[in-house]
């Protein structure tokens, strides 16, 4: 049984809003990494920053 078009469109709109909200949260977290004092473990900080950048990029590519 196919999902009615209106329901599918509503689902897509919800997914878009969720991805946009999550992307904004990741961008804000990345900004916080840059604004604060140097990390105790710079390598771990760099890994986390890269993961955030990768997640943001993946979300942008979903559009």
Buried (B, 14 or more C-beta within 10 A) or exposed (E): EEEEEEEEEEEEEEEEEEBEEEBEEBBEBBEEEEEEEEEEEEEEBEEBBEEBEEBBEEBEEEE
